[in-house]
Amino acid sequence: MLLGCNSSTQGTDASFNSVKADGTSIGGYVCLLGGGAVSWRSKKQNEVGLSSCETEYMALHHGAKEVVWLRRLLEELGVGQEEPTVVFCDNESAVKLAKNACLHGLTKHIRPKWHWVRRLLNKEVRLEIVKTHQQAADIFTKRLAEADHWKGMKLAGMSVH
């Protein structure tokens, strides 16, 4: 999955409206370095997203913050990464929203802080779309069937031997 031992990649995901009591979602990410998980998070989002695009976009924001931290840590250790960190997202609309600064009727209500990820594009972060069944962060946002769980663990660099 990774080209070198100091190359990092990340997957972000969210499960829309998964907390039925208040309509919030669970967001998560996993950062991989050299093919192994070095940082991960699974957390109920503080805001209610109005669509899966919006909740995935919020997860991208949190994941991007972790990428910036990890890149700076690697730089301080003398093994900085020249190329942007690839961040995988399984929601095409969220990736398009991050790449397109045009605000339109369906997204103008989104808080400006969520758009911070746009500043990082092609410098520190490169967004790529991934199919849901290949999304490493899926295990952090929802309950999966046992086979899918173990596959997700392997994708997230958390295989049990």
DRENDO-719612 format. One record per atom (N, C-alpha, C): atom name; x, y, z. Coordinates in steps of 0.1 Angstrom, whole numbers. Layout:
# DRENDO-719612
CA:X:Y:Z
...
END
This chain:
# DRENDO-719612
N:8:-12:0
CA:0:0:0
C:9:13:0
N:20:12:7
CA:29:24:7
C:42:21:0
N:48:32:-5
CA:60:30:-13
C:72:29:-5
N:73:36:6
CA:85:36:14
C:82:37:29
N:92:35:37
CA:89:34:52
C:85:48:57
N:88:59:50
CA:84:72:56
C:73:78:48
N:66:70:39
CA:55:75:32
C:42:72:41
N:34:82:42
CA:22:80:50
C:9:81:41
N:-1:75:45
CA:-14:76:39
C:-25:75:49
N:-37:79:46
CA:-47:80:56
C:-61:76:49
N:-70:70:57
CA:-83:68:53
C:-92:75:62
N:-103:82:57
CA:-113:88:66
C:-126:83:62
N:-135:82:72
CA:-149:77:69
C:-159:83:79
N:-171:82:76
CA:-182:86:85
C:-194:77:82
N:-202:75:92
CA:-214:67:90
C:-226:77:93
N:-233:81:83
CA:-243:91:83
C:-254:87:93
N:-258:97:102
CA:-269:95:111
C:-269:82:118
N:-258:78:123
CA:-257:65:130
C:-261:66:145
N:-261:78:151
CA:-265:79:165
C:-279:84:164
N:-289:74:165
CA:-303:77:163
C:-308:87:173
N:-303:87:185
CA:-308:95:196
C:-307:110:193
N:-297:115:186
CA:-296:129:183
C:-292:132:168
N:-292:122:160
CA:-290:124:145
C:-276:127:141
N:-266:125:151
CA:-252:127:147
C:-247:115:140
N:-234:116:136
CA:-228:105:129
C:-215:102:136
N:-209:90:133
CA:-196:86:138
C:-186:88:127
N:-175:96:130
CA:-165:98:121
C:-152:91:126
N:-143:88:116
CA:-131:81:120
C:-120:83:109
N:-108:80:113
CA:-97:80:104
C:-86:70:109
N:-78:66:100
CA:-66:58:104
C:-54:63:96
N:-43:66:102
CA:-31:71:95
C:-21:59:95
N:-16:56:83
CA:-7:45:81
C:7:51:78
N:17:44:83
CA:31:48:80
C:38:35:78
N:44:34:66
CA:50:21:62
C:41:9:63
N:28:11:60
CA:18:0:60
C:12:-3:74
N:17:3:84
CA:11:1:98
C:4:13:103
N:-6:10:111
CA:-14:21:117
C:-5:28:128
N:-5:41:128
CA:3:48:138
C:-6:58:146
N:-18:61:140
CA:-28:70:146
C:-41:66:141
N:-51:66:150
CA:-65:64:145
C:-75:70:155
N:-87:72:150
CA:-97:78:158
C:-111:74:154
N:-120:72:164
CA:-134:69:161
C:-141:78:171
N:-150:87:167
CA:-156:96:176
C:-170:101:170
N:-179:102:179
CA:-192:108:175
C:-190:123:171
N:-195:127:160
CA:-193:140:155
C:-202:150:164
N:-197:162:166
CA:-203:171:175
C:-215:178:168
N:-215:178:155
CA:-226:185:147
C:-233:175:139
N:-246:178:137
CA:-254:170:129
C:-252:173:114
N:-248:163:106
CA:-246:165:92
C:-259:163:85
N:-262:171:75
CA:-275:169:68
C:-274:159:56
N:-263:154:54
CA:-261:144:43
C:-248:136:46
N:-247:124:39
CA:-235:117:40
C:-223:124:35
N:-225:133:25
CA:-214:141:20
C:-209:150:31
N:-218:156:38
CA:-214:166:49
C:-207:159:60
N:-211:147:64
CA:-205:140:75
C:-191:135:71
N:-190:130:59
CA:-177:126:54
C:-167:138:53
N:-173:149:49
CA:-165:162:48
C:-159:166:61
N:-167:164:72
CA:-163:167:85
C:-152:157:90
N:-154:145:86
CA:-143:135:89
C:-130:138:82
N:-131:143:69
CA:-119:147:62
C:-112:158:69
N:-119:167:75
CA:-113:178:82
C:-105:173:94
N:-111:164:102
CA:-104:159:114
C:-92:150:109
N:-94:143:99
CA:-83:135:94
C:-72:143:89
N:-75:154:82
CA:-64:163:77
C:-56:169:88
N:-63:173:99
CA:-56:178:110
C:-45:168:116
N:-49:155:116
CA:-40:145:120
C:-28:143:110
N:-31:144:98
CA:-21:143:87
C:-10:154:89
N:-15:167:91
CA:-6:178:93
C:3:175:106
N:-3:171:116
CA:5:167:128
C:15:157:125
N:11:146:119
CA:20:135:116
C:32:139:106
N:28:147:96
CA:39:152:87
C:49:161:95
N:44:169:103
CA:53:178:111
C:62:169:121
N:56:159:127
CA:64:150:135
C:75:143:127
N:72:138:116
CA:82:131:107
C:93:141:103
N:89:153:100
CA:99:164:96
C:108:166:108
N:103:168:120
CA:111:170:132
C:121:158:134
N:117:146:130
CA:125:134:132
C:135:133:121
N:135:142:111
CA:144:141:100
C:140:132:89
N:128:127:88
CA:123:119:78
C:110:124:71
N:111:137:68
CA:99:144:62
C:95:138:49
N:83:141:45
CA:77:135:33
C:75:146:23
N:81:145:12
CA:81:155:1
C:67:156:-5
N:62:145:-9
CA:49:144:-16
C:37:145:-6
N:26:150:-11
CA:14:151:-3
C:10:138:2
N:5:137:14
CA:-1:125:20
C:-14:121:13
N:-15:109:8
CA:-27:105:2
C:-38:102:12
N:-49:109:11
CA:-60:106:20
C:-72:100:12
N:-76:88:16
CA:-86:81:9
C:-100:84:15
N:-110:86:7
CA:-123:89:11
C:-133:81:2
N:-143:75:7
CA:-152:67:-1
C:-165:75:-5
N:-165:88:-3
CA:-176:96:-7
C:-172:106:-18
N:-176:103:-30
CA:-171:111:-41
C:-176:126:-40
N:-188:128:-34
CA:-193:141:-33
C:-184:149:-23
N:-180:143:-12
CA:-171:150:-2
C:-158:154:-8
N:-152:145:-17
CA:-140:148:-23
C:-142:160:-33
N:-153:159:-41
CA:-156:170:-50
C:-158:183:-43
N:-164:183:-31
CA:-167:195:-23
C:-153:201:-18
N:-144:192:-14
CA:-131:197:-10
C:-123:203:-21
N:-124:197:-33
CA:-116:202:-44
C:-122:214:-51
N:-135:217:-49
CA:-142:227:-56
C:-146:238:-46
N:-139:250:-48
CA:-142:261:-38
C:-155:268:-41
N:-162:265:-51
CA:-175:271:-54
C:-185:267:-44
N:-191:276:-37
CA:-202:273:-28
C:-215:274:-36
N:-224:265:-35
CA:-236:265:-41
C:-248:262:-32
N:-260:262:-36
CA:-271:261:-28
C:-272:249:-18
N:-266:238:-22
CA:-266:226:-14
C:-256:226:-3
N:-246:234:-4
CA:-235:234:6
C:-232:247:13
N:-239:257:10
CA:-236:271:15
C:-238:272:30
N:-245:262:36
CA:-247:262:51
C:-236:256:58
N:-226:250:52
CA:-215:243:58
C:-206:253:65
N:-203:250:77
CA:-194:260:85
C:-180:261:78
N:-175:274:78
CA:-163:276:71
C:-151:268:76
N:-151:264:89
CA:-140:256:94
C:-138:243:87
N:-149:237:82
CA:-148:224:76
C:-140:225:62
N:-140:238:57
CA:-133:240:44
C:-118:241:45
N:-113:240:57
CA:-98:242:60
C:-90:232:52
N:-96:220:49
CA:-89:210:42
C:-85:215:28
N:-92:224:22
CA:-89:229:9
C:-75:236:8
N:-71:242:19
CA:-58:249:20
C:-47:239:19
N:-49:227:22
CA:-39:217:22
C:-37:209:9
N:-47:210:1
CA:-47:202:-11
C:-35:204:-20
N:-29:193:-24
CA:-18:193:-33
C:-5:198:-27
N:-6:202:-14
CA:6:206:-7
C:9:196:4
N:0:194:13
CA:2:184:24
C:-7:172:22
N:-18:174:14
CA:-28:163:13
C:-32:162:-2
N:-33:149:-6
CA:-39:146:-19
C:-51:137:-17
N:-63:141:-21
CA:-75:133:-19
C:-77:123:-30
N:-80:111:-27
CA:-83:101:-37
C:-96:94:-32
N:-104:90:-42
CA:-116:83:-39
C:-113:68:-39
N:-118:61:-29
CA:-116:47:-27
C:-130:40:-26
N:-131:28:-31
CA:-143:20:-30
C:-145:17:-15
N:-158:17:-10
CA:-161:15:4
C:-155:2:9
N:-155:-9:1
CA:-149:-22:6
C:-134:-22:7
N:-128:-11:2
CA:-113:-9:3
C:-109:2:13
N:-119:7:20
CA:-117:18:29
C:-112:14:43
N:-99:17:46
CA:-93:13:58
C:-100:18:71
N:-106:30:69
CA:-113:36:81
C:-127:31:84
N:-132:23:76
CA:-146:18:77
C:-148:11:91
N:-138:5:96
CA:-139:-3:109
C:-141:7:121
N:-138:20:119
CA:-139:29:129
C:-153:37:130
N:-161:34:121
CA:-174:41:120
C:-187:33:121
N:-186:20:120
CA:-198:12:120
C:-194:-2:124
N:-205:-9:128
CA:-203:-24:131
C:-203:-31:117
N:-194:-40:116
CA:-193:-47:103
C:-194:-62:106
N:-198:-70:95
CA:-198:-84:96
C:-184:-89:100
N:-182:-100:106
CA:-169:-105:111
C:-159:-105:100
N:-162:-111:88
CA:-152:-111:77
C:-148:-97:73
N:-158:-88:72
CA:-155:-74:68
C:-146:-67:78
N:-149:-70:91
CA:-141:-65:102
C:-126:-69:101
N:-124:-81:99
CA:-110:-86:98
C:-103:-81:86
N:-111:-79:75
CA:-105:-73:62
C:-101:-59:65
N:-110:-52:72
CA:-108:-38:76
C:-96:-36:85
N:-94:-46:94
CA:-82:-45:103
C:-70:-47:95
N:-70:-56:85
CA:-58:-57:76
C:-55:-45:68
N:-66:-39:62
CA:-64:-26:55
C:-59:-15:63
N:-62:-15:76
CA:-58:-5:85
C:-44:-8:91
N:-38:-18:87
CA:-25:-21:92
C:-25:-27:106
N:-36:-33:110
CA:-38:-38:123
C:-40:-53:123
N:-34:-60:114
CA:-37:-74:113
C:-32:-81:126
N:-39:-91:130
CA:-36:-100:141
C:-30:-113:135
N:-18:-116:140
CA:-12:-128:134
C:-15:-140:143
END
